[in-house]
Amino acid sequence: MTNPTGYRRGTRDMFSRGYKKKGVEHLSTYLKTYKRGDIVDVKGCGAFQKGMPHKSYHGKTGRVFNVSKRAVGVVVNKRVRGKILPKRVYVRVEHVKHSQCRKDFLDRVHANEVRKTEAKATGKRGAPCKRFPAEPKTAHVVSTKDNEPQFLAPIPYEFMA
């Protein structure tokens, strides 16, 4: 048999629902608000065929450019023969969710603002806002007093018939 070239070819696992995630969709999916400029993840849900994105957009992150009654328009980058093109795709709300990609950054910005206001209130100049990588542990001497070294040896192999 030749290789099929259907619209949903190779999506057996991609659009399948997760373990214990089958059944009726929660109402919170429909009650979420999307605004222009929001960053969303496109993830096709196999339970709803209407407004489903093409498999090439599955798992992509984009920015909302339009909001309609039941769908959102998302600008997603797609690679086409070596070029990356911004594509405008309309997807129903069942197939999108708010992205968590900027959550850590926004939390850090908020924490830095709190530090700055505290520094201003106390009169200190310049709050430490930079991130630094974890430094290597400093050199130290391990004492053997009351800490005898243990001799480790492999257990000999015994053949059991």
N, C-alpha and C positions, 0 to 999 in steps of 0.2 A: 504494500500500500504506500502511496506517495505521502509526502509530508503535507498535512492539511494546512491551509493558509487562512483559517477563519479569523473573525474579528477578535474572538476571545481565546485564541490558540495559546496553550501553555499556561493557563490561569487556574489549573485545577486546585493548587494549594494557595495561590495568590488571593483569590476571592473567596476562599472557604472561611467559614466562621471558626473562631477559636474554640478550644475545649471549654465546655460549660458556658459558652457565650451565644448559643443558638437560641432561637425563639423570637418573641416580640421585642422590638427595639424600645429602649427606655424613653420616656417622655422628655427627659433632660436633653436628649439629642436635638429635639425640635425647639426647646425653649432657650437655647443658647443664642446670644446676640452676636452678630458679625457686623463690623463696621469697615468702611474703606480704610485701607492701610494696615489692617490686622494681618498677622503672619499665621498661616494655617497649613496643616499637613493634609495632603490628599491621600485618602486610603479607601479604596473601593470596598464596599460591603456587599457580599454576594446575595444577601437576602432581598436587596432592592435593585431591580434591573433598570428602573427609570433613573435618568440623570447620572448614570454610572460613568466614571472617567475611563478613557482608554487605558490599557494595561501599561503603556509607556509612561503615564503620569502617576502610577501607583507608587506611593512612598515618597513623592516629591513634596518639597516645601515651597510655598509661594505666598504672594501678597494679594489680598482682596482688592479688586478694583471696582466691583459693582455688586450690589445686593438687591436681589429681587424677592418675590414672595416666598418661593420655595427653594431657591438656589442662590449660589454666590458665584461671581466671576472671579477667577484666580489667575494671576500672571505667574506662569511656571517656566523655568528654564528647561529646554529640551535640546539634547545633542543630536544634530542631524549632519552626518558625514563630516565630522571634524569641527563644525561650527556649533556654537551654543546660541539658540534662538529663544527669545522670550515669547511664549505662546499664551494666548488668552483662552481659557477653558471655563465653561460654565458647568458647575457640578452641584448636584442637590446636596442639602445639608446633611443627609445621612452618610455621605462619603467624605466629609471634611471634619476636622477638629482643630481647636486652637493649638498652636505649636508651643512647646515648652523650651524652644531653643534659646530664647532670650531671658528666661526666668532667672538663671544664676546671675547674669549681668545686671538685670534690674534690681535684684536683691542686694548686690554689691554696691550699686549706685545709691540705693536708699541707706544702707549702712554707712557709707562714706558721708552722706549728707548729715546724718545724725552725729557722726564724729566731728564734723566741721562746726555744727551748731554748739556742741558741747565745748569745743576748743575756744570758740568765740566767747561763750558765757564765762569760762574760767580765765580768759585773758591770755591763753597760750597762743603761740604763733605756729601755724601749720600743723594740721592733724595728719598722722600717718595713714595715708590712703593707698599706698602702693602695695602690690602683692609681691612677696619674695618667695623663691623656691625654698623647700626644706633643705637646710644645710646638712652636710655630712656630720656624723657623730664625732665628737672630739676624741683624741687619743687617751687611753687610760690603761692602767696596769691591773691585771686580774690577780688577786692574791690567792695563794693556795693554802693559807692558814685556815684551819677548820673547813677546808674545801679540797679534799683529796681528789686528784684527777682519776677518772674512771677509765679502765682499759676496755676498749670495745673490740670484739672479735666476732667474725661470722660464726653462726651455728653450723656445725658439720652436718652434711647431708646424710640421712639414714634411709636406706632403701627398705620399704615395708612391703612384703609380698603377701 
